[in-house]
């Protein structure tokens, strides 16, 4: 599970990553290795880990705009002095071990993210029934 979060400035991201932290063991029990990535600098990413109490969720940083675009993420510019010059809007992807994309959620706003409990329930269903990825026709 790759979660692209907006950065330290985003309270909605804090909530999402806190949920990932709380459900980290449940995700791993399903065979899911969650990671969170943003365009934040290393310093800002480390502040997010510390201030948000993230001890289990790996946090990546320095996501280049070119990679944001490769993933189809929306890219925003700062609207105030709390936001970085350029940052990605939220995205969540489930990628199978063979690197096949299984699930994608791409947003242009900080709200409307898929609820983690619903995703976990869906992943359990998928694993139990060998449910195929959809939308690839």
C-alpha positions as CSV (number, residue, x, y, z in Angstrom):
1,X,0.0,0.0,0.0
2,X,1.5,3.3,-1.1
3,X,-0.1,6.4,0.4
4,X,0.9,9.6,-1.2
5,X,0.2,12.3,1.4
6,X,0.2,16.1,1.0
7,X,2.8,16.8,3.8
8,X,3.3,18.1,7.3
9,X,1.0,21.0,6.6
10,X,-2.1,18.8,6.1
11,X,-4.3,17.8,9.1
12,X,-6.3,15.4,7.0
13,X,-3.0,13.6,6.2
14,X,-2.2,13.4,9.9
15,X,-5.5,11.7,10.5
16,X,-5.0,9.2,7.6
17,X,-1.5,8.3,8.7
18,X,-2.5,8.0,12.3
19,X,-5.2,5.4,11.2
20,X,-2.5,3.6,9.2
21,X,-0.3,3.5,12.3
22,X,-3.2,2.1,14.4
23,X,-4.0,-0.5,11.9
24,X,-0.4,-1.3,10.7
25,X,-0.4,-4.8,12.3
26,X,-3.8,-5.6,10.7
27,X,-2.5,-4.5,7.3
28,X,0.6,-6.6,7.7
29,X,-1.5,-9.6,8.7
30,X,-3.1,-9.3,5.3
31,X,0.3,-9.2,3.6
32,X,0.2,-5.5,3.0
33,X,3.3,-3.4,3.6
34,X,2.1,0.2,4.0
35,X,4.3,3.2,3.2
36,X,3.6,6.9,3.1
37,X,5.4,9.3,0.8
38,X,5.3,13.1,0.2
39,X,7.3,15.8,-1.4
40,X,8.3,17.1,2.0
41,X,11.9,17.5,2.8
42,X,13.6,14.9,5.0
43,X,13.3,17.4,7.9
44,X,9.6,18.0,7.4
45,X,9.0,14.2,7.0
46,X,10.9,13.5,10.3
47,X,8.8,16.2,12.0
48,X,5.6,14.6,10.7
49,X,6.8,11.2,12.1
50,X,7.6,12.7,15.5
51,X,4.7,15.1,15.8
52,X,2.1,12.6,14.5
53,X,3.5,9.7,16.6
54,X,4.3,7.5,13.6
55,X,6.6,4.6,14.8
56,X,5.6,1.8,12.4
57,X,4.6,3.4,9.1
58,X,7.6,4.1,6.9
59,X,7.7,7.7,5.7
60,X,9.3,8.6,2.4
61,X,10.2,12.1,1.3
62,X,11.5,14.3,-1.5
63,X,9.0,13.0,-4.0
64,X,9.8,14.7,-7.3
65,X,7.0,16.4,-9.3
66,X,7.9,14.1,-12.3
67,X,7.1,11.0,-10.2
68,X,3.9,12.6,-8.9
69,X,2.8,13.0,-12.5
70,X,4.0,9.4,-13.4
71,X,1.5,8.1,-10.7
72,X,-1.2,10.4,-12.1
73,X,-1.3,12.5,-8.9
74,X,-2.6,16.0,-8.9
75,X,0.1,18.6,-8.1
76,X,-0.6,21.8,-6.2
77,X,1.3,25.0,-5.5
78,X,1.4,26.6,-2.1
79,X,-1.6,28.7,-1.1
80,X,0.0,30.0,2.1
81,X,3.4,30.0,3.9
82,X,2.7,26.7,5.6
83,X,2.6,24.7,2.4
84,X,5.6,23.7,0.3
85,X,6.1,25.3,-3.1
86,X,4.9,22.2,-4.9
87,X,3.2,19.1,-3.4
88,X,1.0,16.2,-4.4
89,X,-2.6,15.8,-3.6
90,X,-3.7,12.5,-2.0
91,X,-3.3,9.1,-3.7
92,X,-3.6,5.6,-2.4
93,X,-2.5,2.6,-4.4
94,X,-2.5,-1.2,-3.7
95,X,0.3,-2.8,-5.7
96,X,0.6,-6.6,-5.9
97,X,3.9,-8.3,-5.2
98,X,4.4,-8.8,-9.0
99,X,4.0,-4.9,-9.3
100,X,0.6,-5.1,-10.9
101,X,-1.6,-2.2,-9.9
102,X,-4.6,-3.6,-8.0
103,X,-6.4,-0.5,-6.6
104,X,-6.0,3.2,-7.2
105,X,-7.6,6.2,-5.5
106,X,-6.5,9.7,-6.8
107,X,-7.9,12.9,-5.4
108,X,-7.5,16.5,-6.2
109,X,-8.6,17.7,-2.8
110,X,-7.5,16.8,0.8
111,X,-10.9,15.3,1.6
112,X,-12.8,12.2,0.4
113,X,-10.1,9.6,1.1
114,X,-11.1,5.9,1.1
115,X,-11.8,4.8,4.7
116,X,-9.1,2.5,5.9
117,X,-11.5,0.1,7.7
118,X,-13.4,-0.3,4.4
119,X,-10.2,-0.9,2.5
120,X,-9.1,-3.6,5.1
121,X,-12.5,-5.3,4.8
122,X,-12.2,-5.2,1.0
123,X,-8.7,-6.6,1.1
124,X,-9.8,-9.5,3.3
125,X,-12.6,-10.2,0.8
126,X,-10.2,-10.1,-2.1
127,X,-7.8,-12.5,-0.5
128,X,-10.5,-14.9,0.6
129,X,-12.1,-15.1,-2.8
130,X,-9.2,-14.5,-5.1
131,X,-11.2,-11.5,-6.5
132,X,-9.6,-10.1,-9.6
133,X,-8.6,-6.5,-10.2
134,X,-11.3,-4.5,-12.0
135,X,-11.2,-1.8,-14.7
136,X,-8.4,-3.2,-16.8
137,X,-10.4,-3.9,-19.9
